[in-house]
Amino acid sequence: MQDVATATAPAVSGTLGLAEQVWINAREDPAAVQFVRPAPGSRGWPARRPVHGSALPVTCEQFRDDVLVLARGFLAAGVAHGDRIALLSRTRYEWTLVDYALWAIGAVTVPIYDTASRDQVGWILADAGATGCVVEQPGHAEMLAGLRPDLPALRQVWQIDAGDLIALAGCGRGVDDHQVDARRARVTGADMATIVYTSGTTGRPKGCVLTHRNIHCDVTAAIDVLSPVLHPGASTVLFLPLAHAFARLIQVGMVQTRATLLHSADVTGVTEQLRTYRPTFILAVPRVFEKMYNRARDKAADRHRGRLFNLAAQVAVRHSRARDTPGGPGLPLRLAHAVCDLLAYRKIRAALGGRCRTAIVGGAPLGERLGHFYRGVGVTVLEGYGLTETSPALTVNPPSVQRIGTVGRPLPGVELRINDDGEILARGDVVFPGYWNNPDATGAAFTADGWFHTGDLGSWDDGWLRITGRKKEIIITAGGKNVVPAPMEEAVRAHPLVSQCLVVGDGRPYAAALVTIDPWAWARWRAARHRPDASVAELRDSPELRQEVQAAIDRANETVSTAEQIKTFRILPEDFTEEAGELTPTLKIKRDVVIERYAADVEALYQGH
């Protein structure tokens, strides 16, 4: 095994709950703008003063007052210390407000993705023993009404868009502020802050218990490394679901640093909000950056500037790579880069609001190609790594120096080790105490000497961590060859027509792939061939389309040995979607679901062998 020495962890109090920072902010900098709220369009939490234009600032003092008022309401409703309260909503101001109000009285937030199925919602509420649930929309409330006969512990449901939080706050008028103060004082770092159910690429979700100390240690360590990004005066538009631990980390980090956060519930409107609110940084999962690149490339092609875009992309990657070499980019490359900046790069930055020069990415590997492209156009992507069980961040590339293609170095206070089989093991205050109601899974998650099994494979690059795959996803062919699918899948997805790629072959004679076509690129491709109404299902076996995908497969095969190469592929009739249960809310493929759903296509890959 190989160990890694880490920097000294920043001092973190073991006695404070996460909500304490809200009161500290209100006391030390009451006028600082903590949030920017879009103009209210529903009966959610009311604006504190008339809205001018399309946005309303919320100061640290106002946020403290909102948290206090809602915390009194929860006390009036009988929410006790340690009670689990579920939260089923899109990303919005009320999400953060409810989270901190519950933390202020020692209750435990159980986030649920707003896209979760009825069965998933029922399982999480039952497993967590939730006594209450805050939902966003009428559809959510109707779902819970149907589930309640099977949920005896669930006593109360509050619907945000029906004005229930306002009514709840009204019920708390008789509760004295000192009662909230007393409950807040009881909260310690050892108390549960949240139970986050993994999105589950395989099997039923497990509830990860995270304490106030887990999250506080992780956020404090992240701020220590990311201080040029997370600081007073910084701002971001948060469009990832707050049910995901990565987005939650940023939420807490923004409050802890008194930076400004705008919640974006509607992903389709993010582009306009980025232009309007001009954040200093953004965060997203890798698939978002892939789509941004693909859309920019396709738009350039539509304007007959495809060759210019490809040239500019090549210059961006070359310039970024040259920055990591002695002497940096030469004069010809610097001149080419300056020209491309005038013609192309500034437009990409303008799409992010114009002020955004840093992006934080997590949830899956981004890949070197896109990492160098974005840095080359003037947006440095800081790739990190972690799991829900680790609060979630374990590593990050610091702003001062990045090693693109890696997920950075361990955060202060985090110990990492590579096991003999290549698995990454983790230890530190950020690692969770265990799974809720699941002692067997908790026992299996740790080694005898207390290291957490991440399930991810990695290697060291002079102290920087590279993710090489997922242990459970390793494919072992009938010939005994180990195939790690992630790098191959990433390489295939680089083709403009390809949306998703899933490599199969476990126990089979060779590796093969299921490929889906990008809907945006498909509309352009078929129109160019005078088949504007043709579906992928109709043309998936056409030689011309297969030739395009084969080109992507061939390029991916050049990166691996002959035994690991994709020998054949099937184009699926439809793209994978979250609604169909094929993708997690963070856009990762649910491998078992896809392989089962397309079992006939998988079998066809091996017919006649």
ChimeraX attribute file (.defattr): number of C-alpha atoms within 10 A of each C-alpha:
attribute: neighborCount
match mode: 1-to-1
recipient: residues
	/A:1	10
	/A:2	11
	/A:3	13
	/A:4	16
	/A:5	13
	/A:6	15
	/A:7	12
	/A:8	11
	/A:9	17
	/A:10	16
	/A:11	10
	/A:12	14
	/A:13	12
	/A:14	14
	/A:15	15
	/A:16	20
	/A:17	28
	/A:18	25
	/A:19	24
	/A:20	18
	/A:21	18
	/A:22	22
	/A:23	18
	/A:24	15
	/A:25	22
	/A:26	19
	/A:27	13
	/A:28	11
	/A:29	13
	/A:30	17
	/A:31	14
	/A:32	20
	/A:33	22
	/A:34	28
	/A:35	24
	/A:36	21
	/A:37	20
	/A:38	19
	/A:39	15
	/A:40	14
	/A:41	7
	/A:42	11
	/A:43	14
	/A:44	19
	/A:45	20
	/A:46	14
	/A:47	14
	/A:48	11
	/A:49	9
	/A:50	8
	/A:51	14
	/A:52	8
	/A:53	8
	/A:54	11
	/A:55	14
	/A:56	19
	/A:57	20
	/A:58	23
	/A:59	21
	/A:60	26
	/A:61	22
	/A:62	19
	/A:63	21
	/A:64	24
	/A:65	15
	/A:66	21
	/A:67	25
	/A:68	24
	/A:69	22
	/A:70	27
	/A:71	32
	/A:72	29
	/A:73	24
	/A:74	25
	/A:75	22
	/A:76	17
	/A:77	16
	/A:78	11
	/A:79	22
	/A:80	16
	/A:81	20
	/A:82	18
	/A:83	20
	/A:84	26
	/A:85	28
	/A:86	27
	/A:87	24
	/A:88	26
	/A:89	24
	/A:90	24
	/A:91	24
	/A:92	21
	/A:93	20
	/A:94	21
	/A:95	21
	/A:96	17
	/A:97	19
	/A:98	21
	/A:99	25
	/A:100	29
	/A:101	26
	/A:102	30
	/A:103	28
	/A:104	30
	/A:105	29
	/A:106	29
	/A:107	26
	/A:108	28
	/A:109	27
	/A:110	27
	/A:111	25
	/A:112	27
	/A:113	21
	/A:114	20
	/A:115	18
	/A:116	17
	/A:117	14
	/A:118	13
	/A:119	9
	/A:120	17
	/A:121	21
	/A:122	18
	/A:123	16
	/A:124	22
	/A:125	25
	/A:126	18
	/A:127	15
	/A:128	21
	/A:129	17
	/A:130	22
	/A:131	21
	/A:132	23
	/A:133	24
	/A:134	25
	/A:135	25
	/A:136	25
	/A:137	17
	/A:138	13
	/A:139	11
	/A:140	18
	/A:141	20
	/A:142	10
	/A:143	14
	/A:144	20
	/A:145	11
	/A:146	12
	/A:147	19
	/A:148	17
	/A:149	10
	/A:150	11
	/A:151	18
	/A:152	12
	/A:153	15
	/A:154	21
	/A:155	12
	/A:156	14
	/A:157	19
	/A:158	20
	/A:159	21
	/A:160	23
	/A:161	17
	/A:162	17
	/A:163	16
	/A:164	19
	/A:165	23
	/A:166	19
	/A:167	14
	/A:168	20
	/A:169	22
	/A:170	15
	/A:171	18
	/A:172	20
	/A:173	14
	/A:174	10
	/A:175	16
	/A:176	10
	/A:177	14
	/A:178	10
	/A:179	14
	/A:180	21
	/A:181	14
	/A:182	12
	/A:183	18
	/A:184	23
	/A:185	16
	/A:186	16
	/A:187	25
	/A:188	19
	/A:189	20
	/A:190	16
	/A:191	23
	/A:192	25
	/A:193	29
	/A:194	25
	/A:195	25
	/A:196	26
	/A:197	26
	/A:198	20
	/A:199	24
	/A:200	14
	/A:201	17
	/A:202	13
	/A:203	10
	/A:204	13
	/A:205	15
	/A:206	20
	/A:207	23
	/A:208	24
	/A:209	25
	/A:210	28
	/A:211	26
	/A:212	24
	/A:213	27
	/A:214	26
	/A:215	29
	/A:216	25
	/A:217	27
	/A:218	30
	/A:219	25
	/A:220	21
	/A:221	26
	/A:222	23
	/A:223	21
	/A:224	16
	/A:225	18
	/A:226	19
	/A:227	15
	/A:228	14
	/A:229	21
	/A:230	25
	/A:231	18
	/A:232	18
	/A:233	14
	/A:234	18
	/A:235	27
	/A:236	25
	/A:237	22
	/A:238	26
	/A:239	22
	/A:240	23
	/A:241	25
	/A:242	26
	/A:243	24
	/A:244	21
	/A:245	25
	/A:246	25
	/A:247	21
	/A:248	21
	/A:249	19
	/A:250	21
	/A:251	19
	/A:252	21
	/A:253	21
	/A:254	23
	/A:255	22
	/A:256	24
	/A:257	20
	/A:258	26
	/A:259	21
	/A:260	27
	/A:261	24
	/A:262	24
	/A:263	26
	/A:264	22
	/A:265	17
	/A:266	13
	/A:267	13
	/A:268	10
	/A:269	11
	/A:270	17
	/A:271	12
	/A:272	13
	/A:273	21
	/A:274	24
	/A:275	16
	/A:276	13
	/A:277	18
	/A:278	20
	/A:279	24
	/A:280	22
	/A:281	23
	/A:282	21
	/A:283	23
	/A:284	18
	/A:285	21
	/A:286	23
	/A:287	19
	/A:288	15
	/A:289	19
	/A:290	17
	/A:291	14
	/A:292	14
	/A:293	18
	/A:294	21
	/A:295	15
	/A:296	17
	/A:297	20
	/A:298	19
	/A:299	14
	/A:300	17
	/A:301	16
	/A:302	11
	/A:303	8
	/A:304	11
	/A:305	14
	/A:306	16
	/A:307	12
	/A:308	16
	/A:309	21
	/A:310	14
	/A:311	13
	/A:312	23
	/A:313	25
	/A:314	17
	/A:315	22
	/A:316	25
	/A:317	20
	/A:318	17
	/A:319	23
	/A:320	24
	/A:321	20
	/A:322	17
	/A:323	15
	/A:324	14
	/A:325	9
	/A:326	7
	/A:327	8
	/A:328	14
	/A:329	18
	/A:330	11
	/A:331	9
	/A:332	9
	/A:333	16
	/A:334	14
	/A:335	12
	/A:336	15
	/A:337	25
	/A:338	13
	/A:339	13
	/A:340	20
	/A:341	20
	/A:342	10
	/A:343	13
	/A:344	18
	/A:345	22
	/A:346	15
	/A:347	15
	/A:348	18
	/A:349	19
	/A:350	14
	/A:351	17
	/A:352	26
	/A:353	21
	/A:354	18
	/A:355	17
	/A:356	21
	/A:357	20
	/A:358	21
	/A:359	20
	/A:360	22
	/A:361	24
	/A:362	24
	/A:363	23
	/A:364	20
	/A:365	23
	/A:366	25
	/A:367	18
	/A:368	14
	/A:369	17
	/A:370	20
	/A:371	24
	/A:372	26
	/A:373	24
	/A:374	24
	/A:375	22
	/A:376	25
	/A:377	25
	/A:378	19
	/A:379	21
	/A:380	22
	/A:381	26
	/A:382	26
	/A:383	29
	/A:384	26
	/A:385	25
	/A:386	22
	/A:387	18
	/A:388	22
	/A:389	26
	/A:390	26
	/A:391	29
	/A:392	27
	/A:393	27
	/A:394	28
	/A:395	26
	/A:396	26
	/A:397	25
	/A:398	22
	/A:399	16
	/A:400	8
	/A:401	10
	/A:402	19
	/A:403	19
	/A:404	25
	/A:405	19
	/A:406	28
	/A:407	28
	/A:408	24
	/A:409	26
	/A:410	26
	/A:411	28
	/A:412	22
	/A:413	20
	/A:414	26
	/A:415	20
	/A:416	23
	/A:417	22
	/A:418	20
	/A:419	16
	/A:420	9
	/A:421	10
	/A:422	18
	/A:423	22
	/A:424	24
	/A:425	23
	/A:426	22
	/A:427	20
	/A:428	20
	/A:429	19
	/A:430	26
	/A:431	27
	/A:432	22
	/A:433	17
	/A:434	21
	/A:435	21
	/A:436	18
	/A:437	14
	/A:438	13
	/A:439	11
	/A:440	10
	/A:441	13
	/A:442	16
	/A:443	14
	/A:444	11
	/A:445	18
	/A:446	17
	/A:447	11
	/A:448	9
	/A:449	7
	/A:450	13
	/A:451	18
	/A:452	25
	/A:453	18
	/A:454	18
	/A:455	17
	/A:456	19
	/A:457	21
	/A:458	22
	/A:459	19
	/A:460	16
	/A:461	12
	/A:462	7
	/A:463	14
	/A:464	20
	/A:465	26
	/A:466	20
	/A:467	21
	/A:468	18
	/A:469	21
	/A:470	17
	/A:471	17
	/A:472	11
	/A:473	17
	/A:474	18
	/A:475	22
	/A:476	20
	/A:477	19
	/A:478	14
	/A:479	11
	/A:480	14
	/A:481	17
	/A:482	15
	/A:483	26
	/A:484	20
	/A:485	23
	/A:486	19
	/A:487	17
	/A:488	24
	/A:489	19
	/A:490	19
	/A:491	20
	/A:492	26
	/A:493	23
	/A:494	19
	/A:495	18
	/A:496	21
	/A:497	23
	/A:498	22
	/A:499	23
	/A:500	22
	/A:501	26
	/A:502	22
	/A:503	22
	/A:504	25
	/A:505	21
	/A:506	19
	/A:507	14
	/A:508	15
	/A:509	17
	/A:510	25
	/A:511	27
	/A:512	23
	/A:513	25
	/A:514	21
	/A:515	26
	/A:516	23
	/A:517	25
	/A:518	21
	/A:519	16
	/A:520	15
	/A:521	18
	/A:522	19
	/A:523	16
	/A:524	16
	/A:525	16
	/A:526	17
	/A:527	12
	/A:528	10
	/A:529	8
	/A:530	9
	/A:531	13
	/A:532	13
	/A:533	9
	/A:534	13
	/A:535	15
	/A:536	22
	/A:537	11
	/A:538	9
	/A:539	16
	/A:540	17
	/A:541	14
	/A:542	10
	/A:543	11
	/A:544	11
	/A:545	17
	/A:546	16
	/A:547	12
	/A:548	14
	/A:549	23
	/A:550	17
	/A:551	13
	/A:552	19
	/A:553	26
	/A:554	15
	/A:555	15
	/A:556	20
	/A:557	19
	/A:558	12
	/A:559	13
	/A:560	14
	/A:561	9
	/A:562	10
	/A:563	17
	/A:564	21
	/A:565	19
	/A:566	23
	/A:567	16
	/A:568	14
	/A:569	24
	/A:570	19
	/A:571	22
	/A:572	19
	/A:573	15
	/A:574	14
	/A:575	17
	/A:576	23
	/A:577	14
	/A:578	16
	/A:579	12
	/A:580	11
	/A:581	17
	/A:582	21
	/A:583	20
	/A:584	19
	/A:585	21
	/A:586	19
	/A:587	17
	/A:588	21
	/A:589	21
	/A:590	20
	/A:591	17
	/A:592	12
	/A:593	17
	/A:594	18
	/A:595	17
	/A:596	11
	/A:597	12
	/A:598	13
	/A:599	11
	/A:600	10
	/A:601	17
	/A:602	20
	/A:603	9
	/A:604	12
	/A:605	20
	/A:606	16
	/A:607	7
	/A:608	5
	/A:609	6
